[in-house]
Amino acid sequence: MFEPKDISQIKARGSQMDTVIQQIKNFKSGFPLLRIIEAASIYHGIIQLSDKEKQQYITTYNDKVSGGLTLLKFVPASGAASRMFQSLFLTVEELQNGKAISELQGHTETLTFLSKLQKFAFYPDLKTKAFAENTAIDSLPAQTLLEWVLFDQGLNYGNLPKGLLKFHSYPEGNRTSMEEHFVEGAWYAKDSSNVVNLHFTVSPEHQQAFEKHVDEIKPKYEQLFDVSYRVSFSQQKPSTDTIAVNPDNEPFRNNDGSLLFRPAGHGALLANLNDLDADIIFIKNIDNVVPDQLKTPTVNYKKALAGVLLTLQEQIFHYQKMLAEHHPASLESGFYAEAANFLENVMNITPPNNQYYSEKEELYHYFSSKFNRPIRVCGMVKNQGEPGGGPFFAVNSDGSVSLQIAESSQINFNDPEQAAIAKNATHFNPVDLICAVKDYKGEKYNLADFSDPETGFISTKSKDGKVLKAQELPGLWNGAMSDWNTLFVEVPVETFNPVKTVTDLLRNEHQTN
């Protein structure tokens, strides 16, 4: 299967041979689907905060930050914006093939884009380009306008990452989505020293452009908010790429005979997250931002969720300390009963077969495994037909049941019972996470120890005209965090405003006038 040159290539990437062999086995055997027990709902797996509770948790968070907590905002930002402009690319291709704009059928999104061009935050940049070309923007043909938006003779937005695109208009200057994360960071992730730590995961070809943009905007926002920004970047590690195979599960080879490795999805970012050090880590996607006049719900709920996490963490630290500092036999039965009640009724974790162990030694090891884990509090939005995973009670690899975020690809929709459970989900995952990755001693966990490697995903792709099978690692907020202690909290839909297509920027949530 592998030749000596293959082994050298694998080692050069920082990958392990046994990992690659396991990936080949995964292609052959497939990944088991997650068994969901029921959908989480309000008061049954999903916490709904009253206004009073929300304010109490915000106060808890503010007090803890004043005490010296280190904070970090982690933003996955490596994805290119090409899919955001897919409809525009298709229109340009038709126009370049000789069709007139009036002849195009089914290009509704492009026609909407052109008719409302002035509403986009990047419209002034197009006007500047037209002025430099000594022409009036209103006189330009549709093909030229679209090419200026998409390609490098203009804005090159079709080849840039979303973080560098201008999303929102302001009188003092229009902002990219990255700038909006700078503002958010100042509003809810500022520590007691007025420092805002921002970390962006980026692709290698775009890091220099990101760094240049930071140099341009950082002084402005530091002065505006009286903060200091510490901005860092990381790239998806080549060692997390997964090998591709032919349809017969033999390694796929490039035209030069080398093995083909592919990025393994956002689950690969677990390694990036694992390299970072902070007491509280906020995770939010690059495209989920709004203008200032709509930021208040986001800021309040970010702080409230962090307050929920810190309150939960304090309780969990108590159990960690007791378990670490006492012999199993010396802990009284009342402690074990209290710990069992906390796991089941607060953390929504039930043991295998819903039966607790009878011996103290067994209980001790079970509780140690459940309490000594990273913690996350995840915002959940009412299901309104948006794509994304959902909150469920699901069976873990050890047979216990806990709260999990499950993607549709993990659920067996051929099973009527599983399909019915999924259909009954009332909420979905907007990628709104607050994480704590240290134990009661302040020592960081190795996050890879709390990932479920059997929650990967296999898809069919192509390269050089040949079909291949690709493998993604467990998703960052589902399989990669499946063995974390998890709570779900309902957040308002106003906090979820992703930009998946360019015309999403025309929604009221992204317009400032």
C-alpha positions in Angstrom: 0.0 0.0 0.0 2.8 2.4 1.0 6.2 2.9 -0.6 9.3 4.2 1.1 8.8 7.7 -0.4 5.3 7.7 1.0 6.7 7.2 4.5 9.1 10.1 4.0 6.2 12.3 2.8 4.1 11.4 5.8 6.9 12.2 8.2 7.7 15.5 6.5 4.1 16.6 7.1 4.4 15.9 10.8 1.8 13.1 10.6 2.1 9.8 12.3 2.1 6.6 10.3 -0.3 4.8 12.6 -2.7 7.8 12.3 -2.7 7.5 8.5 -3.2 3.7 8.6 -6.2 4.3 11.0 -7.6 6.8 8.5 -7.4 4.1 5.8 -9.2 1.7 8.1 -11.9 4.4 8.7 -12.5 4.6 4.9 -13.0 0.8 4.8 -15.2 0.5 7.8 -17.0 3.9 7.8 -17.9 5.9 10.9 -20.7 4.8 13.2 -23.6 7.1 13.4 -24.4 8.9 16.7 -27.4 7.4 18.5 -29.6 10.3 19.7 -32.1 9.6 22.5 -34.1 12.7 22.3 -33.9 16.3 21.3 -32.9 18.8 24.0 -35.6 21.4 24.7 -36.4 24.2 27.1 -36.2 23.0 30.7 -35.0 19.7 29.4 -31.4 20.1 28.4 -31.7 23.8 27.4 -31.6 26.5 30.0 -33.8 29.6 29.4 -32.6 32.6 31.4 -35.0 35.1 32.9 -34.0 38.7 32.6 -33.1 38.6 36.3 -30.9 35.5 35.9 -29.3 37.0 32.8 -28.3 40.1 34.7 -27.0 38.0 37.7 -24.8 36.0 35.4 -23.5 39.1 33.7 -22.6 40.5 37.1 -20.9 37.2 38.0 -18.8 37.5 34.8 -17.9 41.1 35.3 -16.8 40.4 38.9 -14.7 37.4 37.9 -13.0 39.4 35.0 -12.2 42.2 37.5 -10.5 39.5 39.6 -7.9 38.9 36.8 -9.3 36.2 34.5 -7.5 35.9 31.2 -9.9 36.1 28.2 -9.6 35.1 24.5 -11.8 35.4 21.5 -11.2 32.5 19.0 -12.4 33.2 15.5 -12.3 30.5 12.8 -11.5 32.7 9.7 -9.7 30.6 7.2 -12.6 29.9 4.8 -12.5 31.7 1.5 -15.5 33.8 0.4 -15.9 32.1 -3.0 -19.0 30.2 -2.0 -20.5 33.5 -0.8 -20.3 34.7 -4.4 -21.2 31.4 -6.2 -24.2 32.9 -8.0 -22.2 35.9 -9.3 -19.5 33.5 -10.6 -22.1 31.6 -12.6 -23.5 34.8 -14.0 -20.1 36.1 -15.1 -19.4 32.7 -16.9 -22.7 33.1 -18.8 -21.9 36.7 -19.7 -18.4 35.8 -20.8 -19.9 33.2 -23.1 -21.8 35.9 -25.0 -25.2 36.1 -23.2 -26.7 39.4 -22.4 -27.9 40.1 -18.9 -31.5 40.4 -20.2 -31.2 36.8 -21.5 -30.3 35.2 -18.3 -32.9 33.0 -16.6 -32.7 31.9 -12.9 -30.0 34.4 -11.9 -32.3 36.1 -9.4 -29.6 36.6 -6.7 -27.3 38.3 -9.2 -30.0 40.6 -10.4 -30.9 41.5 -6.8 -27.2 42.2 -6.2 -26.9 44.5 -9.1 -30.1 46.4 -8.5 -29.1 47.1 -4.8 -25.4 47.5 -5.3 -25.4 50.9 -3.5 -26.5 49.2 -0.3 -23.3 47.1 0.1 -20.5 48.4 2.3 -18.0 47.8 -0.5 -19.9 50.0 -3.0 -17.7 53.1 -2.2 -14.6 51.1 -3.2 -16.2 50.2 -6.5 -16.9 54.0 -7.0 -13.2 54.7 -6.2 -12.2 52.1 -8.8 -14.5 53.7 -11.4 -13.1 57.1 -10.7 -9.6 55.9 -11.1 -10.7 54.4 -14.5 -12.1 57.8 -15.4 -15.6 56.4 -15.9 -19.0 56.6 -14.1 -20.0 53.5 -12.2 -23.6 53.8 -13.4 -22.5 53.4 -17.0 -20.6 50.2 -16.5 -22.0 47.0 -18.0 -23.0 44.2 -15.6 -20.2 42.0 -16.6 -17.6 44.6 -15.8 -19.1 45.4 -12.4 -19.3 41.7 -11.5 -15.7 41.2 -12.6 -14.6 44.2 -10.5 -16.2 42.7 -7.5 -14.9 39.1 -8.0 -11.5 39.4 -9.6 -8.1 41.0 -8.9 -8.6 43.8 -11.5 -11.0 45.1 -8.8 -11.8 44.1 -5.2 -10.9 40.5 -5.7 -13.7 39.5 -3.2 -14.2 36.2 -4.9 -10.7 35.1 -3.8 -10.4 36.7 -0.4 -11.5 35.3 3.0 -14.7 36.6 4.5 -12.7 38.4 7.3 -11.3 40.9 4.8 -14.6 41.8 3.1 -16.5 45.0 4.1 -19.7 44.0 5.7 -21.2 47.1 7.3 -21.5 50.8 6.5 -20.7 53.6 9.0 -20.4 57.3 8.7 -16.8 57.2 10.0 -15.8 54.4 7.6 -17.1 51.0 6.6 -16.0 47.9 8.4 -14.9 44.4 7.5 -16.2 41.4 9.4 -12.8 41.2 11.1 -13.2 44.8 12.4 -16.6 43.9 13.8 -14.8 41.2 15.9 -12.4 43.8 17.1 -15.4 45.9 18.3 -17.1 42.8 19.9 -13.9 41.9 21.6 -13.7 45.4 23.3 -17.3 45.1 24.4 -17.3 41.7 26.1 -13.7 40.2 26.0 -11.7 42.9 27.7 -9.7 41.9 30.7 -9.0 43.8 33.9 -5.9 45.4 32.2 -8.0 46.6 29.3 -6.3 44.0 27.0 -8.3 42.2 24.3 -6.9 38.9 23.1 -8.0 38.0 19.6 -7.0 34.8 17.8 -7.9 34.1 14.1 -7.3 30.9 12.3 -6.4 31.7 8.7 -5.1 30.0 5.6 -1.4 30.4 4.7 -2.1 32.4 1.5 -4.1 35.0 3.4 -2.2 35.5 6.6 -0.1 38.3 5.2 -3.2 40.2 4.1 -4.8 39.7 7.5 -1.7 41.0 9.3 -1.6 44.1 7.0 -5.3 44.7 7.8 -4.6 44.5 11.5 -1.8 47.0 11.2 -4.3 49.3 9.5 -7.2 49.0 12.0 -5.6 48.2 15.3 -4.6 51.8 16.3 -8.1 53.1 15.4 -9.9 50.7 17.7 -7.4 50.9 20.5 -8.0 54.7 20.6 -11.7 54.3 20.2 -12.2 51.9 23.1 -9.1 52.6 25.2 -7.9 49.0 25.0 -4.8 47.2 23.8 -5.3 44.4 21.3 -3.1 41.4 21.2 -3.8 39.7 17.9 -2.5 36.3 17.0 -2.9 33.9 14.0 -2.6 30.3 13.4 -3.0 28.0 10.4 -4.5 24.6 10.2 -1.6 22.2 10.8 -0.5 20.0 7.9 -0.3 17.2 10.4 -4.1 17.3 10.8 -4.8 16.9 7.1 -6.3 13.5 6.2 -5.2 11.1 3.4 -7.5 10.8 0.4 -8.3 7.4 -1.2 -9.7 6.0 -4.4 -13.1 4.5 -4.5 -11.5 1.1 -3.7 -9.9 2.6 -0.5 -6.4 2.6 -1.9 -4.4 5.8 -1.3 -5.1 8.4 -4.0 -2.0 9.6 -5.8 -1.3 12.9 -7.5 -0.1 13.0 -11.0 3.5 13.0 -9.7 2.8 9.9 -7.7 2.7 11.6 -4.3 0.0 10.9 -1.8 -2.9 13.4 -1.6 -3.7 14.9 1.8 -6.7 17.2 2.3 -7.7 19.7 5.0 -9.9 17.8 7.5 -12.6 20.4 8.1 -13.0 22.7 11.1 -12.4 19.7 13.5 -8.7 20.1 12.7 -8.8 23.5 14.5 -8.9 21.6 17.8 -5.1 21.5 17.5 -5.0 25.2 17.1 -7.3 25.7 20.1 -5.2 23.3 22.2 -2.2 25.6 21.7 -3.9 28.6 23.3 -3.9 29.5 27.0 -6.7 31.5 28.6 -9.2 31.0 31.4 -12.2 31.8 29.2 -12.3 31.3 25.5 -15.1 32.7 23.3 -15.7 30.9 20.0 -17.7 32.5 17.2 -17.5 32.3 13.4 -16.0 35.1 11.3 -19.2 35.9 9.4 -21.6 36.0 12.4 -21.5 39.8 13.1 -23.9 42.7 13.1 -23.6 46.5 13.1 -23.2 48.4 16.4 -26.8 49.2 16.8 -27.7 45.5 17.0 -24.7 44.3 19.1 -26.3 44.7 22.6 -28.1 41.3 22.7 -24.9 39.6 21.5 -22.8 41.3 24.1 -25.2 40.7 27.0 -25.7 37.0 26.2 -21.9 36.4 25.7 -21.4 37.8 29.2 -24.3 35.9 30.6 -23.2 32.6 29.1 -19.7 33.2 30.5 -21.3 33.8 33.9 -23.2 30.5 33.6 -19.9 28.8 32.8 -18.0 30.3 35.7 -20.8 29.4 38.1 -20.8 25.8 36.8 -17.0 25.7 36.9 -16.9 26.7 40.5 -19.2 23.8 41.4 -17.2 21.3 39.2 -13.9 22.5 40.7 -15.3 21.5 44.2 -15.9 17.9 43.0 -12.5 17.8 41.2 -10.7 18.8 44.4 -12.6 16.4 46.6 -11.9 13.5 44.2 -8.2 14.4 43.7 -7.5 14.9 47.4 -9.3 12.0 49.0 -9.0 8.2 48.8 -12.1 6.6 47.2 -13.0 4.8 50.5 -12.6 7.9 52.6 -15.3 9.8 50.7 -18.7 9.4 52.4 -21.7 8.0 50.6 -23.4 11.4 50.9 -20.7 12.9 48.7 -21.2 10.3 46.0 -25.0 10.8 46.1 -24.5 14.6 45.8 -22.1 14.1 42.9 -24.5 11.8 41.1 -27.4 14.2 41.6 -25.3 17.1 40.2 -24.2 15.1 37.1 -27.7 13.9 36.3 -29.8 17.0 37.2 -27.4 19.8 36.4 -25.1 18.4 33.8 -27.7 16.1 32.2 -25.3 13.1 32.3 -26.6 9.6 33.1 -24.4 6.6 33.5 -24.3 3.5 31.2 -27.7 1.8 31.3 -28.8 4.4 33.7 -27.3 2.4 36.5 -24.8 3.8 39.0 -21.9 1.7 40.2 -22.4 0.0 43.6 -18.8 0.0 44.8 -17.1 3.2 45.9 -14.0 2.4 43.8 -16.1 2.2 40.7 -18.0 5.3 41.6 -14.8 7.2 42.2 -13.4 6.4 38.8 -16.7 7.1 37.0 -17.0 10.5 38.7 -13.4 11.3 38.1 -13.8 10.7 34.4 -16.9 12.9 34.2 -15.8 15.9 36.4 -12.2 16.1 35.1 -13.0 17.5 31.7 -13.0 20.8 29.8 -16.3 22.8 30.1 -18.3 24.5 27.5 -21.6 26.5 27.5 -23.2 26.6 24.1 -25.8 29.1 23.0 -28.8 27.5 21.1 -31.2 29.4 18.9 -34.8 28.5 18.1 -35.0 26.4 15.0 -36.2 28.6 12.1 -35.0 26.5 9.2 -31.3 27.6 9.3 -28.7 25.0 8.5 -26.5 23.6 11.3 -26.3 21.0 14.0 -28.7 20.6 16.8 -28.8 19.9 20.6 -29.6 16.4 21.6 -29.2 13.8 24.3 -26.9 11.2 22.8 -25.2 8.0 23.7 -21.4 8.3 24.3 -18.7 5.7 23.5 -18.7 4.6 27.2 -22.5 4.0 27.1 -23.4 7.1 29.2 -25.8 9.7 27.9 -25.1 13.4 27.8 -25.8 16.6 25.8 -24.2 16.7 22.4 -24.3 18.9 19.3 -25.1 16.5 16.4 -24.8 17.4 12.7 -27.3 15.9 10.3 -24.5 13.8 8.8 -24.1 12.0 12.2 -27.8 11.0 12.4 -29.3 7.9 10.8 -32.2 9.3 8.9 -33.0 5.8 7.5 -34.1 4.8 10.9 -37.6 6.2 11.4 -37.1 6.6 15.2 -33.9 8.5 14.8 -35.3 10.6 12.0 -38.4 11.5 14.1 -36.2 12.6 17.0 -34.1 14.8 14.8 -37.3 16.3 13.2 -38.5 17.2 16.7 -35.5 19.4 17.5 -36.6 22.8 18.6 -33.2 24.5 18.5 -30.0 24.5 16.4 -26.4 25.3 16.9 -25.3 28.8 15.9 -21.7 28.2 16.9 -21.8 30.4 20.1 -19.5 28.7 22.6 -17.8 29.8 25.8 -15.1 27.4 26.9 -12.9 26.7 30.0 -10.0 24.4 29.4 -8.2 24.2 32.8 -8.8 22.1 35.9 -9.1 23.3 39.5 -5.3 23.7 39.8 -5.2 25.9 36.7 -3.5 23.2 34.6 -4.6 23.0 30.9 -6.2 19.9 29.6 -4.9 18.2 26.5 -8.0 18.8 24.4 -7.3 15.8 22.1 -8.0 13.5 25.0 -11.6 14.6 25.0 -12.4 14.1 21.3 -14.3 11.2 19.9 -12.3 9.9 16.9 -15.3 7.8 15.7 -17.4 10.9 14.8 -15.6 11.7 11.5 -17.2 12.1 8.2 -16.5 10.7 4.7 -17.4 12.5 1.5 -16.9 12.0 -2.3 -14.7 14.6 -4.1 -12.7 14.8 -7.3 -9.2 15.9 -8.4 -7.8 16.1 -11.9 -10.9 14.5 -13.2 -10.6 11.5 -10.9 -13.1 10.5 -8.1 -11.7 10.3 -4.6 -13.0 9.8 -1.0 -12.1 12.4 1.6 -12.3 12.2 5.3 -13.0 15.0 7.8 -12.0 14.9 11.5 -14.7 15.1 14.2 -16.2 18.6 13.9 -14.8 21.2 16.4 -18.1 21.7 18.2 -19.5 18.2 17.9 -17.2 15.2 17.8 -14.0 17.1 18.8 -15.7 18.3 22.0 -18.0 15.3 22.6 -16.3 14.4 25.9 -16.5 17.9 27.4 -18.9 18.8 30.1 -21.7 20.7 28.3 -24.6 23.0 29.0 -27.0 24.5 26.5 -28.5 27.9 27.0 -31.1 29.5 24.7 -30.0 32.7 23.1 -32.1 35.0 21.0 -32.2 34.6 17.2 -30.9 38.2 16.9 -27.5 36.9 18.0 -27.2 34.7 14.9 -26.7 36.6 11.6 -24.4 34.6 9.4 -23.5 35.7 5.9 -23.6 32.7 3.6 -24.4 34.5 0.3 -23.6 38.0 -0.7 -27.2 39.1 -0.6 -27.4 38.1 3.1 -25.7 41.5 3.6 -29.0 43.1 2.4 -30.9 41.8 5.4 -32.0 44.4 7.9 -29.6 42.8 10.4 -26.6 44.0 8.2 -27.9 47.3 7.1 -27.1 50.5 9.0 -29.5 52.9 7.2 
